[in-house]
Amino acid sequence: MWTGRFHDLLPFAAPVQEATSSRPELALTPDPIELDRLATLLDNRMRTAPDAFPAVAAGLACWATNRDLLRGHLTFPDGAEEGEVDSEDWEASYFASIALAGGAVWEKAADPTRRRAFWLWYLRDAVPASYAV
C-alpha cells in the first residue's frame, strides 16, 4: 500500500519486503531513535497528503509492530473506544485494518466490509499462525 501511493520504500524501522514471521530480523530495528524517525516521517506524510491515510496507516502498522517489540505491548484501557485512545497507542493490527478499510471506523471513506474481512482473516489465520511459530 505504501509504495503504491508514495513510490518509495519506508526507511528506518520499517519492514523490508522480504520480512516474514519466520525472519523478523529483516523487519525491525532495535534503535528507538530510528523508530521515532519513522513516526515523524509518517506523521509528516499524513500532514502533507491527508488523502493518503490508508497508505500511511500501513506504515503505522509497521511502526506499531516495532514499537511494541521495543517498548512492550500497549493495550486500550478497559471500555475505551477507538476515538478515546491516543492514536500513538493503537495496535499494529488496528492500523492494518484502517489501511485495508480505507479509513477509521468513524470516517465515511471507510469500507466496513473490508474491515470485517480483515478482522476475520486476523482471527482465523494470523493469530493461529503467530501461535504456531
N, C-alpha and C positions, 0 to 999 in steps of 0.2 A: 504494500500500500504506500509505503514511504517513497520508494523510487518511482512509482507510478505518478506521483504528484510533484516530487522535488528533483528527480533525476540525479540524485547523488546518494552516496551511502551515508548512513548515520555514523558519525565519528565517535570517538572516545569510548564510552561504556556500552555501546550498543552491540548486539549480537552480529556476527558476520553470517553470511549466507549459509555457510557450511555447518553452523551450530545446530546441534541436536541435543535431545535429552541425554544421549549416551556420550556426548562430547561437549559438556558445558564449559570447559576451559576455553573454548573458542569464543564464547559469548560474553564473558563477564570481566569486569575489572576489579581488582582489589583496592583500587585507589579512589578514595572518597572525593578527591578533587576532580578527577575525571568524571565521576558521576554527577557532581554539581555542574560541571561544564556542559554535560549532556542536557541536564534540566534547563539550563539557561538557553541553550540553542533551541530546544523545543519550545520554550516559552516565547522566545523571540519569533520563531516561525509562526506560532499561533497568533501573535500580535500583528505581524505583517501580512499574514494570509489567513484570516479567520475562516474563509470558505474551505480551508484545507484541514479542518479539525479532525476528520476521520484519519487522515494520514498522520497527523501529529499524535492522535490518540494511540496509533500503532507504535509510534516511537516511545510514547509514555509507558506503554505496556512493557517494552524492553527496559526502560529506565526503572520502573517499579520492581521488576524481577530482580535486577541488580541491587536496587535499594534494599529490598527485603533480605537478600543474602548477606549484604554488608552490615546492615543495622538491626536486623531482626524483623520478623513478620509483624505488621501492623494490623489492627482489627478495628472495625467500627464499634463505637460504644453500643451497648445493648439498646435496641429500639430505635436507633438513629436511621434516618433515611439518607439516600444519596445526597440530596441538596443540603443536608445539615452537617456533612462531614467535609472538611477541607480536602480539596482535590489532591493535595500532596500526600494524603493518607489513603487514597483509593488503591485497591489491589490491582495487580497486573491483569488479572482476568477481567476486571471491570473495565479497564482501559481497552482491552481487546474487544469486549462486547460493544463498546462505544464505537470503536473503529469499524467493526463489521456492520453495525446497525446504522451508521452514518450520523450518529449523534447520541446524546444522553437521553434518558427516559423522558425528561421534560421538554425536549426540543421537538418541534414539529417535523424537522427533517428526518428524525429517527424512524427506522422501519422496525416495528415490533415483531414482525415475522422473522426477520433476520436476527434480531436479538434473541428471540426464543430458540431459533435453530442453533445459535452459538451456545447458549446455556445447556441445551440438550446434548450437544456434542461434548461440551465440557464435562458434564456429569457422567455421560455414558462412556466416553472414550479417554479424555485427557486425565481425569482424576484416577481411574483404574490403572492407566498406563504409568502414571507417576508412582503409584504404589508398587508396581511390578518391577521397577528399576532397582 
